[in-house]
């Protein structure tokens, strides 16, 4: 059957298949489908830049137009990955510059990219259109100036949460006057001022601009000027949302917002002055996404704002919203799908806001479409977790972060095993779970037994013995990423479930009880994995093999050991590594 399809027909059909998983399945039907699929694959996602080499990717897919790469492990977001660990993108860009001259899009996350690499991108790909740098580091505004100057067809420049060294605010002026193709610009992470006149000109000559996210240095008084030049915006990130209270400033702001009829997403709101929030009320009826994670304003004002947004689907907010604001959210926003509540003072000893588990229970009761939760709080109970599980069995992501490690059920002083057990038993489609609070091995038995679709699990300060980790590795059939910190899991469970690691993308363990000897055994037993010991105390072989390592990172790879390891990283089974390099 496969051989009767003309190649042109199959290529046309494949153009409608976007899922990487589905494309991979298509390529395994037969040799002819494999060949056709490899030549017509245009987009590549690499979840770990060390899982495959640029050479292998290029040989497998010679006609790629879009590449997405991830570098450092997820726990780098919590400063658990030492500086200098790796994640350097230059080898990839150098290889792609030679092989993919028509490359149009590069998306990077948690990678190190230098100005020289940005310069190489700007001069190597003549039809380059999209650069997304999420949580990246190593570059300055000089590198951005090269991108602006040389990429004539730029559609999207997104700096995400990257760390950028600001050398000059004039890099935006390097966009040529002929650049009219911009659709999305995100400079929210920049710390210094940008040339507002250059920004104004760029916005004015970009009729297709749909997303504009400004940085904190753009003053509120200048925002109306930009909005009047871009009434077609669908997504806006304001700069600083503060100014001396003046009727003319409010009037100009309200008028400019009222002209943006297509706005669906709002973010920014640094240093917010609550008196200026009503200026956006005229467009709130159409808002579906609201990111207030930088808006340090109090519950009554936040409650009034969310009550104006009946179509809201996604809300990111600080815990200043309190239980009262979440009650308003539950009553007003029936289409809510995602809620993230971040701590305003995570290191404070005493609570600075009135936010408890009851706010989340209210949202679970009032928002029937809720699927994704990230919730920081200072207390939780089994009763609340059972209620959330009962109210929202459609949850696919549930991340609970109780600020005090190993905090018990505040009502009964028992572990939270029963509550999290209810989450995994009731939420059959759960894909991502983060645990916190006082937890024993029993919760991991629940997870291994019931969380059959779970793909990513994050564990911190939890468990009693190796049995907990054994339940997870032996029971979670779909698990792809597991990250663990400060938990009493060691050698026995890892060695007993070594084969499971070959089916996963990665395992991260830090401040656990895994010995150097067990790491060496894993490296010998699992030649298709890179078993990395990360230890800043010095060479682990100078200590007894039974001594626990600081950090362990295991990931599947077809590229063999990496070549850019710093002096605090060791790959296990070096003899096998040398054989693979030969």
C-alpha positions as CSV (number, residue, x, y, z in Angstrom):
1,X,0.0,0.0,0.0
2,X,2.8,2.4,0.9
3,X,4.5,2.0,-2.4
4,X,1.4,2.9,-4.4
5,X,1.3,6.5,-3.1
6,X,3.0,9.0,-5.5
7,X,5.6,11.0,-3.5
8,X,3.9,14.3,-4.3
9,X,0.6,13.0,-2.7
10,X,2.4,11.8,0.5
11,X,4.4,15.0,0.8
12,X,1.1,16.9,0.6
13,X,-0.5,14.8,3.3
14,X,2.5,15.1,5.6
15,X,2.3,18.9,5.3
16,X,-0.8,18.6,7.6
17,X,0.9,16.6,10.3
18,X,2.5,18.9,12.8
19,X,3.1,16.6,15.8
20,X,6.7,15.4,16.1
21,X,5.5,12.1,17.6
22,X,3.2,11.5,14.6
23,X,5.9,12.5,12.1
24,X,8.2,10.0,13.8
25,X,5.5,7.3,13.5
26,X,5.0,8.0,9.8
27,X,8.8,7.7,9.2
28,X,8.8,4.1,10.6
29,X,6.1,2.7,8.3
30,X,8.6,1.7,5.6
31,X,11.8,2.8,3.9
32,X,10.1,4.9,1.2
33,X,8.0,6.8,3.7
34,X,11.1,7.3,5.8
35,X,12.9,8.9,2.9
36,X,10.0,11.1,1.9
37,X,9.4,12.2,5.5
38,X,13.1,13.1,6.1
39,X,13.2,15.3,3.0
40,X,10.0,17.1,3.7
41,X,10.5,17.7,7.5
42,X,10.8,21.4,8.0
43,X,10.6,21.8,11.8
44,X,12.8,20.1,14.4
45,X,12.5,20.0,18.2
46,X,15.4,18.8,20.2
47,X,14.5,18.6,23.9
48,X,18.1,18.3,25.0
49,X,21.0,19.7,23.0
50,X,23.2,16.8,24.1
51,X,20.8,14.1,23.2
52,X,21.8,14.3,19.5
53,X,24.6,16.0,17.6
54,X,24.2,18.7,14.9
55,X,25.8,16.3,12.5
56,X,23.3,13.6,13.1
57,X,20.3,16.0,12.9
58,X,21.6,17.5,9.6
59,X,22.2,14.1,8.1
60,X,18.7,12.9,9.1
61,X,16.8,16.0,8.0
62,X,18.5,18.0,5.2
63,X,15.8,20.5,4.4
64,X,14.9,22.0,7.8
65,X,13.6,25.6,8.1
66,X,12.9,25.8,11.8
67,X,14.9,24.5,14.8
68,X,14.0,24.5,18.5
69,X,16.6,23.6,21.0
70,X,16.7,23.2,24.8
71,X,19.9,23.3,26.8
72,X,20.2,23.2,30.6
73,X,18.0,21.0,32.8
74,X,14.7,22.6,34.1
75,X,16.2,22.9,37.7
76,X,18.5,25.6,36.3
77,X,15.5,27.9,36.8
78,X,16.0,27.4,40.5
79,X,19.8,27.9,40.5
80,X,20.6,24.2,41.0
81,X,22.7,23.9,37.9
82,X,26.2,25.4,38.4
83,X,27.4,28.3,36.2
84,X,29.5,27.0,33.3
85,X,27.8,23.6,33.2
86,X,27.1,23.8,29.5
87,X,24.3,24.4,27.0
88,X,26.4,26.2,24.5
89,X,24.6,26.8,21.2
90,X,27.6,27.8,19.0
91,X,28.4,24.3,17.7
92,X,24.8,24.0,16.5
93,X,24.7,27.4,14.8
94,X,28.1,26.8,13.1
95,X,26.9,23.4,11.7
96,X,23.5,24.8,10.6
97,X,25.2,27.8,9.0
98,X,26.9,25.4,6.6
99,X,24.0,23.0,6.1
100,X,20.8,25.1,6.3
101,X,21.4,28.3,4.4
102,X,17.6,28.7,4.1
103,X,16.9,28.3,7.8
104,X,14.2,30.8,8.9
105,X,13.6,30.1,12.6
106,X,15.7,29.4,15.7
107,X,14.1,28.9,19.2
108,X,16.3,28.4,22.2
109,X,15.7,27.7,25.8
110,X,18.2,27.8,28.7
111,X,21.1,28.0,26.4
112,X,24.3,30.1,26.3
113,X,24.6,32.2,23.2
114,X,27.3,34.9,22.6
115,X,27.3,38.0,20.5
116,X,29.6,36.3,18.1
117,X,27.0,33.5,17.6
118,X,24.2,36.1,17.1
119,X,26.4,37.8,14.5
120,X,26.9,34.4,12.8
121,X,23.1,33.9,12.7
122,X,22.5,37.3,11.3
123,X,25.0,36.7,8.4
124,X,24.4,33.0,7.6
125,X,20.7,32.7,7.0
126,X,19.5,35.0,4.2
127,X,15.8,34.5,4.8
128,X,15.9,34.5,8.6
129,X,12.7,35.5,10.3
130,X,12.3,34.2,13.9
131,X,14.6,34.3,16.9
132,X,13.2,33.3,20.3
133,X,15.6,33.3,23.3
134,X,13.9,32.0,26.4
135,X,15.9,32.0,29.6
136,X,19.2,32.3,27.7
137,X,22.4,34.1,28.7
138,X,25.8,35.1,27.5
139,X,24.9,37.9,25.0
140,X,24.6,41.7,25.0
141,X,22.7,44.3,23.1
142,X,25.5,44.4,20.6
143,X,24.5,40.9,19.4
144,X,20.9,42.1,19.2
145,X,22.1,45.0,17.1
146,X,23.6,42.6,14.6
147,X,20.3,40.7,14.3
148,X,18.4,43.9,13.8
149,X,20.8,45.2,11.2
150,X,21.2,42.1,9.1
151,X,18.0,40.1,9.3
152,X,15.9,42.0,6.8
153,X,12.8,39.8,7.0
154,X,12.5,39.6,10.8
155,X,9.0,38.6,11.9
156,X,9.6,37.7,15.6
157,X,12.3,38.7,18.1
158,X,11.5,37.4,21.6
159,X,14.0,37.7,24.4
160,X,11.8,35.9,27.0
161,X,13.3,35.8,30.5
162,X,16.9,36.0,29.2
163,X,19.8,37.7,30.9
164,X,21.0,40.4,28.5
165,X,23.9,42.7,29.2
166,X,22.7,46.2,28.2
167,X,25.6,48.1,26.5
168,X,23.4,50.5,24.6
169,X,19.8,51.4,24.3
170,X,20.1,52.3,20.7
171,X,20.3,48.7,19.3
172,X,16.7,49.1,18.0
173,X,17.8,51.8,15.7
174,X,19.8,49.2,13.7
175,X,16.5,47.8,12.2
176,X,16.6,49.3,8.7
177,X,13.8,51.6,7.5
178,X,12.9,48.9,5.0
179,X,12.0,46.5,7.9
180,X,8.2,46.3,7.9
181,X,7.7,42.6,8.5
182,X,7.8,42.5,12.3
183,X,4.9,40.6,13.9
184,X,6.1,40.0,17.4
185,X,8.7,41.9,19.6
186,X,9.4,41.0,23.2
187,X,12.0,43.1,25.1
188,X,10.5,42.8,28.5
189,X,13.6,41.3,30.1
190,X,15.9,44.3,29.3
191,X,16.9,46.3,32.4
192,X,17.9,49.6,30.8
193,X,16.2,52.2,28.6
194,X,15.8,51.6,24.9
195,X,15.7,54.4,22.4
196,X,12.0,55.3,22.4
197,X,12.2,57.2,19.2
198,X,13.6,54.1,17.5
199,X,11.0,51.9,19.1
200,X,8.3,54.4,17.9
201,X,9.5,54.3,14.3
202,X,9.8,50.5,14.3
203,X,6.2,50.1,15.6
204,X,4.9,52.7,13.1
205,X,6.3,50.9,10.1
206,X,5.2,47.4,11.2
207,X,1.5,47.1,10.1
208,X,1.4,43.4,10.9
209,X,2.7,43.8,14.5
210,X,0.4,41.7,16.7
211,X,2.5,41.2,19.9
212,X,4.5,43.9,21.7
213,X,6.0,43.4,25.1
214,X,7.9,46.3,26.5
215,X,10.4,46.5,29.4
216,X,10.1,48.3,32.7
217,X,12.0,51.4,31.4
218,X,9.2,52.4,29.1
219,X,7.2,55.0,31.0
220,X,3.4,55.0,31.2
221,X,3.1,58.5,29.7
222,X,4.6,57.2,26.4
223,X,2.5,54.1,26.1
224,X,-0.4,55.9,24.3
225,X,1.9,57.0,21.6
226,X,2.7,53.3,20.8
227,X,-0.9,52.1,21.0
228,X,-2.1,54.8,18.6
229,X,0.5,53.5,16.1
230,X,-0.5,49.9,16.6
231,X,-4.2,49.6,17.2
232,X,-4.0,46.1,15.6
233,X,-2.2,44.6,18.6
234,X,-3.5,41.3,20.0
235,X,-1.0,41.1,22.8
236,X,0.6,43.9,24.9
237,X,3.1,43.9,27.7
238,X,3.2,47.4,29.2
239,X,6.3,49.0,30.7
240,X,6.2,50.6,34.1
241,X,2.5,51.2,34.9
242,X,3.0,54.2,37.2
243,X,2.9,57.9,36.9
244,X,1.9,60.9,38.9
245,X,-1.9,61.0,39.0
246,X,-3.0,63.4,36.3
247,X,-6.4,63.5,34.5
248,X,-4.8,64.0,31.1
249,X,-2.5,61.0,31.5
250,X,-5.5,58.8,32.5
251,X,-7.6,60.2,29.6
252,X,-4.9,59.6,27.0
253,X,-4.3,56.1,28.3
254,X,-8.0,55.2,28.3
255,X,-8.5,56.6,24.8
256,X,-5.5,54.7,23.4
257,X,-6.6,51.4,25.0
258,X,-10.2,51.8,23.7
259,X,-8.8,51.9,20.2
260,X,-7.2,48.5,20.5
261,X,-10.2,46.4,19.7
262,X,-8.3,43.2,19.1
263,X,-6.3,43.0,22.3
264,X,-6.6,39.5,23.9
265,X,-3.5,39.4,26.2
266,X,-2.0,41.9,28.7
267,X,1.2,41.6,30.8
268,X,3.8,43.9,32.3
269,X,2.3,46.4,34.8
270,X,5.5,47.0,36.7
271,X,5.2,49.4,39.7
272,X,1.5,49.6,39.0
273,X,-0.5,52.6,40.3
274,X,-4.0,51.1,40.9
275,X,-5.7,54.4,40.0
276,X,-4.6,53.8,36.4
277,X,-6.0,50.3,36.1
278,X,-9.5,51.4,35.1
279,X,-8.0,52.8,32.0
280,X,-7.9,49.3,30.5
281,X,-11.5,48.4,31.5
282,X,-12.9,49.3,28.1
283,X,-11.0,46.3,26.5
284,X,-11.2,43.8,29.3
285,X,-14.3,42.1,28.0
286,X,-12.2,40.5,25.2
287,X,-9.1,39.7,27.3
288,X,-8.3,36.0,27.5
289,X,-4.8,36.1,29.0
290,X,-3.6,38.3,31.9
291,X,-0.1,38.2,33.3
292,X,0.1,40.2,36.5
293,X,3.1,38.4,38.0
294,X,5.0,41.7,38.2
295,X,2.0,43.8,39.4
296,X,2.4,44.4,43.1
297,X,-1.1,45.7,43.8
298,X,-3.5,44.6,46.4
299,X,-6.5,42.2,46.3
300,X,-9.4,44.7,45.9
301,X,-7.8,46.2,42.8
302,X,-6.9,42.8,41.4
303,X,-10.4,41.5,42.1
304,X,-12.0,44.4,40.3
305,X,-9.7,43.9,37.3
306,X,-10.4,40.1,36.9
307,X,-14.1,40.7,37.3
308,X,-14.0,42.8,34.2
309,X,-12.6,39.9,32.2
310,X,-15.4,37.3,31.7
311,X,-13.5,35.5,28.9
312,X,-10.3,35.1,30.8
313,X,-8.6,31.7,30.1
314,X,-5.1,32.3,31.6
315,X,-4.1,34.2,34.7
316,X,-0.7,34.6,36.2
317,X,-0.7,36.7,39.4
318,X,1.1,37.4,42.7
319,X,-0.4,36.2,45.9
320,X,-1.5,39.7,46.6
321,X,-4.8,38.6,45.0
322,X,-5.5,36.7,48.2
323,X,-8.4,34.4,48.8
324,X,-10.9,37.2,48.3
325,X,-9.6,37.9,44.8
326,X,-9.6,34.2,43.9
327,X,-13.2,34.0,45.0
328,X,-14.0,36.8,42.5
329,X,-12.0,35.0,39.8
330,X,-14.1,31.8,40.5
331,X,-17.3,33.7,40.2
332,X,-16.4,35.8,37.2
333,X,-14.2,33.7,34.9
334,X,-15.9,30.5,33.9
335,X,-13.6,29.9,30.9
336,X,-10.4,29.9,33.0
337,X,-8.0,27.1,31.9
338,X,-4.7,28.1,33.6
339,X,-3.9,29.7,36.9
340,X,-0.5,30.5,38.3
341,X,-0.1,32.2,41.7
342,X,3.5,33.3,42.6
343,X,4.8,34.4,46.0
344,X,5.4,38.1,46.6
345,X,7.7,37.4,49.6
346,X,9.0,33.8,49.4
347,X,11.7,34.3,52.0
348,X,9.6,36.0,54.6
349,X,9.1,34.2,57.9
350,X,5.6,35.4,58.4
351,X,2.8,35.5,55.8
352,X,2.4,39.0,54.3
353,X,-0.9,38.2,52.5
354,X,-4.2,36.5,53.4
355,X,-4.0,33.6,50.9
356,X,-4.6,30.0,51.9
357,X,-5.7,26.8,50.3
358,X,-9.3,28.0,50.2
359,X,-8.7,30.4,47.3
360,X,-7.6,27.4,45.1
361,X,-10.5,25.3,46.3
362,X,-12.9,28.2,45.3
363,X,-11.3,28.4,41.8
364,X,-11.6,24.6,41.4
365,X,-15.3,24.8,42.2
366,X,-16.1,27.8,40.1
367,X,-14.0,27.3,36.9
368,X,-15.1,24.1,35.2
369,X,-12.5,24.4,32.4
370,X,-9.5,24.7,34.7
371,X,-6.7,22.3,33.5
372,X,-3.4,23.8,34.7
373,X,-2.4,25.0,38.1
374,X,0.8,26.4,39.6
375,X,0.1,27.5,43.2
376,X,2.5,28.8,45.8
377,X,1.2,28.9,49.3
378,X,2.2,28.6,53.0
379,X,-0.3,26.0,54.1
380,X,-2.3,23.1,52.6
381,X,-4.6,20.3,53.9
382,X,-5.6,16.9,52.6
383,X,-9.2,18.0,52.7
384,X,-8.5,20.9,50.3
385,X,-6.5,18.6,47.9
386,X,-9.3,16.0,47.9
387,X,-11.8,18.8,47.1
388,X,-9.7,20.1,44.3
389,X,-9.4,16.6,42.8
390,X,-13.1,16.0,43.1
391,X,-14.0,19.3,41.5
392,X,-11.5,19.2,38.7
393,X,-10.7,15.7,37.5
394,X,-9.8,17.3,34.1
395,X,-6.5,18.7,35.5
396,X,-3.5,17.9,33.3
397,X,-0.9,19.9,35.2
398,X,-0.8,20.4,38.9
399,X,2.1,22.0,40.6
400,X,1.8,22.8,44.3
401,X,4.7,24.7,46.0
402,X,4.3,24.9,49.8
403,X,7.0,27.4,50.8
404,X,8.0,25.7,54.0
405,X,9.7,22.3,53.2
406,X,8.0,19.2,54.6
407,X,5.0,21.2,55.9
408,X,2.3,18.8,57.1
409,X,-1.5,19.1,56.7
410,X,-2.0,22.2,58.9
411,X,-5.3,20.9,60.3
412,X,-4.3,17.4,61.3
413,X,-0.4,17.6,61.2
414,X,-0.4,14.4,59.1
415,X,1.4,13.9,55.8
416,X,-0.3,15.1,52.6
417,X,-0.2,11.6,51.1
418,X,-4.0,11.3,51.0
419,X,-4.4,14.7,49.2
420,X,-1.9,14.1,46.5
421,X,-3.2,10.5,46.2
422,X,-6.6,11.9,45.4
423,X,-5.1,14.1,42.7
424,X,-3.5,11.2,40.9
425,X,-6.5,8.9,41.4
426,X,-9.1,11.4,40.2
427,X,-7.1,13.3,37.5
428,X,-6.7,10.4,35.0
429,X,-5.1,12.6,32.3
430,X,-2.5,14.3,34.6
431,X,0.7,14.9,32.6
432,X,2.8,17.1,35.0
433,X,2.9,17.0,38.8
434,X,5.0,18.9,41.3
435,X,5.0,17.7,44.9
436,X,5.7,19.6,48.2
437,X,4.9,19.4,51.8
438,X,5.3,16.4,54.2
439,X,5.1,13.3,52.1
440,X,6.0,9.6,52.8
441,X,6.6,6.7,50.5
442,X,2.9,6.1,50.4
443,X,2.3,9.0,48.1
444,X,4.7,7.5,45.6
445,X,2.8,4.2,45.7
446,X,-0.3,6.2,44.7
447,X,1.6,7.9,41.9
448,X,3.1,4.7,40.5
449,X,-0.3,2.9,40.7
450,X,-2.6,5.6,39.2
451,X,-0.5,8.2,37.3
452,X,-0.2,6.2,34.1
453,X,-0.2,9.3,31.8
454,X,2.3,11.3,33.9
455,X,5.2,12.6,31.8
456,X,7.0,15.0,34.2
457,X,7.3,14.7,37.9
458,X,9.1,17.2,40.3
459,X,9.9,16.1,43.8
460,X,11.5,18.2,46.6
461,X,12.0,17.3,50.3
462,X,9.8,14.2,50.1
463,X,9.8,10.5,50.8
464,X,11.2,8.1,53.4
465,X,13.3,5.4,51.6
466,X,14.3,4.0,48.2
467,X,10.9,2.3,48.0
468,X,9.3,5.7,47.1
469,X,11.5,6.1,44.0
470,X,11.0,2.4,43.1
471,X,7.2,3.0,43.0
472,X,7.6,5.9,40.6
473,X,10.1,4.3,38.2
474,X,8.3,0.9,38.1
475,X,4.8,2.3,37.9
476,X,4.7,5.5,35.8
477,X,4.6,4.1,32.3
478,X,4.6,7.4,30.4
479,X,7.3,9.2,32.5
480,X,9.7,11.2,30.5
481,X,11.3,13.6,32.9
482,X,11.9,13.1,36.6
483,X,13.6,15.8,38.8
484,X,14.4,15.3,42.5
485,X,16.1,17.4,45.1
486,X,16.8,17.0,48.8
487,X,15.1,13.6,49.1
488,X,16.4,10.3,50.7
489,X,16.5,8.3,47.5
490,X,19.6,6.3,46.7
491,X,21.3,3.4,44.9
492,X,18.8,0.5,45.3
493,X,15.9,2.0,43.4
494,X,18.0,3.4,40.6
495,X,19.9,0.2,39.9
496,X,16.8,-2.0,40.1
497,X,15.0,0.2,37.6
498,X,17.9,1.0,35.3
499,X,16.1,-0.2,32.2
500,X,13.4,2.4,32.8
501,X,15.9,5.2,32.5
502,X,16.4,4.2,28.8
503,X,12.8,5.0,28.1
504,X,13.0,8.5,29.7
505,X,14.4,11.7,28.4
506,X,16.2,12.6,31.6
507,X,16.6,12.2,35.4
508,X,18.0,14.9,37.7
509,X,18.9,14.2,41.3
510,X,20.6,16.7,43.7
511,X,21.3,16.4,47.4
512,X,20.0,12.8,47.5
513,X,21.8,9.6,48.6
514,X,23.1,8.3,45.2
515,X,26.6,7.0,45.6
516,X,29.5,7.5,43.2
517,X,29.8,3.7,42.9
518,X,26.1,3.4,41.8
519,X,26.7,6.1,39.2
520,X,29.6,4.1,37.8
521,X,27.5,1.0,37.6
522,X,24.7,2.9,35.8
523,X,27.2,4.2,33.3
524,X,28.4,0.6,32.6
525,X,24.9,-0.9,32.4
526,X,23.4,1.9,30.2
527,X,25.7,2.7,27.3
528,X,23.0,4.7,25.5
529,X,22.7,7.1,28.3
530,X,25.0,9.9,29.5
531,X,25.5,9.5,33.2
532,X,26.9,12.8,34.5
533,X,28.1,13.4,38.0
534,X,28.2,17.1,38.9
535,X,30.2,17.8,42.0
536,X,31.9,21.1,42.8
537,X,33.7,19.6,45.8
538,X,36.3,18.0,43.5
539,X,36.9,14.7,41.8
540,X,34.4,12.1,43.3
541,X,36.9,9.3,42.8
542,X,39.0,10.8,45.5
543,X,36.3,9.9,48.1
544,X,34.9,6.5,49.0
545,X,32.6,5.1,46.3
546,X,29.8,4.9,48.8
547,X,29.9,8.6,49.3
548,X,26.9,10.4,47.9
549,X,27.4,12.7,44.9
550,X,26.2,16.3,44.8
551,X,24.2,16.1,41.6
552,X,23.4,13.4,39.1
553,X,22.1,14.1,35.6
554,X,21.2,11.1,33.3
555,X,19.9,11.6,29.8
556,X,19.3,9.5,26.7
557,X,21.6,10.3,23.8
558,X,22.6,9.0,20.4
559,X,25.6,11.4,20.3
560,X,27.8,9.8,22.9
561,X,29.6,11.9,25.6
562,X,29.7,15.6,25.2
563,X,32.9,17.5,24.5
564,X,32.4,20.7,26.6
565,X,32.3,19.4,30.1
566,X,33.7,21.7,32.7
567,X,36.1,20.4,35.4
568,X,33.3,19.8,37.9
569,X,31.4,17.3,35.6
570,X,32.4,13.7,35.1
571,X,30.8,11.2,32.7
572,X,30.7,7.7,34.0
573,X,32.3,4.7,32.3
574,X,35.0,6.7,30.5
575,X,36.4,3.6,28.8
576,X,33.1,3.0,27.1
577,X,33.0,6.7,26.2
578,X,36.4,6.5,24.6
579,X,35.3,3.5,22.6
580,X,32.2,5.4,21.3
581,X,34.4,8.3,20.3
582,X,36.8,6.0,18.3
